[in-house]
Amino acid sequence: MSEYAVVNPATGQTEATYPSHTDAELEQRIAAADAAFRTWRSLPVSERAAGLRRVAELHRERKDELAAIIVREMGKPLSHAEGEVDFAADITEFYADQAEKITADQPVDILGEGTAVVRKAPLGVLLGIMPWNFPYYQVARFAAPNLILGNTILLKHAPQCPESAAAIEQMYRDAGLPEGAYLDLRISNEQAAAVIADPRVQGVSVTGSERAGAAVAETAGRNLKKVALELGGSDPFIVLSTPDLDATVAAAVEARLDNNGQSCNAPKRFIVVDDLYDAFLEKFTAAMTGQVMGDPFAADTTLGPLSSVAAAERLAEQVETAISQGARLVAGGDRDGAFFPPTVLTDVTPEMDVYRQELFGPAAVVYRVSGEDEAVALANDTTYGLGSYVYTTDPEQADRVADRIDAGMVYINCVLADSPELPFGGVKRSGTSREMGLLGADEFVNKKLVRTAP
């Protein structure tokens, strides 16, 4: 049976299977992307922008259909799926609107006579390897800026997302982009390695696990290819002071359970000062366990299943191991198929496995700290460095803590504040690059110096 299949995690039913591309079909697609590059890069940037603007419009026009696909593929509540489609449209439109700025020459102040500019030129065919948790959003933030620059895209989506992957390719085709400018690949990991090694392919971007990122980076390094990595995270949510604890708890729960808790930059470690800890834990636990878990298509559902039974089993194993090592289970922990209830752990110490792990699902660890210094030390005591969240009523403290945290992003007194113009990315084992914002258009580009004598 094909590796590419839609297995509805809410029901466990396999709804459709799709054949993988043969080596011959893969060769045809690489050749098509390479040929399209010569046409696409030569078009005026205004025409490339118009094509991307139409892709954004198609996302909005087909929102109901697109959202329903990913509810079946990975189980996110329908309202979350609809929001993701809108966000993918917004990102694509942002890059269309910023096309002239992205591609404009950048003058250089030179010491001698004459002029110099840095001119941005596309690299060529790029491979994107994308995960299942945000099937449209992840693709938009990689594909849109690189298409604006004049690159062409080969996209290997997660095997459980064949229908959303095909729907994206169809939108690019229907928007009038040259045949081959954006192509979906249903291929194995071994075939993906061959794509990276292919001399027609100039770079690869991966969003996914540390294991996947390391494997791709190794292959890219052997072939001297540019690689961009967006990997996991175990983001801290630090509560130092707040004028409204209920509102802070609501934000904490909303962020932790976004996308059924399967978001790399969701807060997973809640670090609370001593005088707020007891009240925070009580309110946080009540709000977590008060969620409505069920059919992701139902209007009142706030928490759907995890993406697969295997994903739920992995999370259950992590929680069970934590308890066996001495963590306290405050709530949750009982898996039912792919459904996993909101779970709260406390009394976690550095000797426990869960202290170092990313919990990818609706599970949270709450820590008690004495103050700012201990909070920052705990926040930084991780191999990850993606995002972070700081709640405080003291602006100077907020600025100070933001400087001290080892992360690519710091959100102060807000959650779920991602926006197309804001760069996204991390440090340490969370990745090596930035997506979104104008920085997102600087990863796969030839910054060509043009020096002219007087």
CORFEN-V866079 format. One record per backbone hydrogen bond with DSSP energy under -0.5 kcal/mol. NH is the residue of the N-H (numbers start at 1). CO is the residue of the C=O. Records with the same first field share a line. If there is no record, write none. Layout:
NH->CO + CO
This chain:
4->18
5->3 + 159
6->16
7->5
8->6 + 13
11->8
12->8
15->6 + 13
16->6
18->4
21->186
26->22
27->23
28->24
29->25
30->26
31->27
32->28
33->29
34->30
35->31
36->32
37->33
38->34 + 35
39->35
40->36
41->37
43->39 + 40
47->44
48->44
49->45
50->46
51->47
52->48
53->49
54->50
55->51
56->52
57->53
58->54
59->55
60->56
61->57
62->58
63->60
66->62
67->63
68->64
69->65
70->66
71->67
72->68
73->69
74->70
75->71
76->70
78->296
80->77
81->77
82->78
83->79
84->80
85->81
86->82
87->83
88->84
89->85
90->86
91->87
92->88
93->89
94->90
95->91
96->92
97->93
98->94
99->96
102->98
103->99
104->100
106->118
107->105
108->116
110->108
115->452
117->450
118->106
119->117 + 448
121->119 + 446
123->444
125->200
126->152
127->203
128->154
129->205
130->128 + 156
135->132
138->134
140->136
141->137
142->138 + 139
143->139
144->140
146->142
147->143
148->144
149->145
150->146 + 147
151->146
152->124
153->181
154->126
155->183
156->128 + 154
157->155 + 185
161->158
165->161
166->162
167->163
168->164
169->165
170->166
171->167
172->168
173->169
174->170
175->171
176->173
177->172
181->178
183->153
185->155
187->185
192->188
193->189
194->190
195->191
196->192
197->193
198->194 + 195
201->198
202->125
203->125
204->226
205->127
206->228
207->129
208->230
213->209
214->210
215->211
216->212
217->213
218->214
219->215
220->216
221->217
222->218
223->219
224->221
225->220
226->202
228->204
230->206
231->430
235->266
236->387
237->269
238->236 + 389
239->271
240->238 + 391
241->391
248->244
249->245
250->246
251->247
252->248
253->249
254->250
255->251
256->252
257->253
258->254 + 255
260->257
261->258
262->259
263->261
266->263
268->235
269->235
270->268 + 365
271->237 + 269
272->270 + 367
273->239
274->369
276->273
277->273
278->274
280->276
281->277
282->278
283->279
284->280
285->281
286->282
287->283
288->284
289->285
290->286
291->288
293->291
294->303
298->295
301->298
302->292
303->292
306->338
312->308
313->309
314->310
315->311
316->312
317->313
318->314
319->315
320->316
321->317
322->318
323->319
324->320
325->321
326->323
327->322
328->346
329->327
330->328 + 344
331->344
333->341
335->333
336->339
339->336
341->334
343->362
344->331
345->364
346->328
352->349
355->352
356->353
357->353
359->357
360->358
361->261 + 359
363->361
364->343
365->268
366->345
367->270
369->272
375->371
376->372
377->373
378->374
379->375
380->376
381->377 + 378
382->380
389->236
390->411
391->238
392->390
395->393
398->394
399->395
400->396
401->397
402->398
403->399
404->400
405->401
407->405
408->385 + 386
409->386
411->388
412->410
413->390 + 411
422->419
424->435
427->385
429->383
430->427
431->428
432->229
433->229
435->424
436->141
437->420
440->436 + 437
441->438
442->439
445->443
446->121
447->445
448->119 + 446
450->117
451->449
452->115
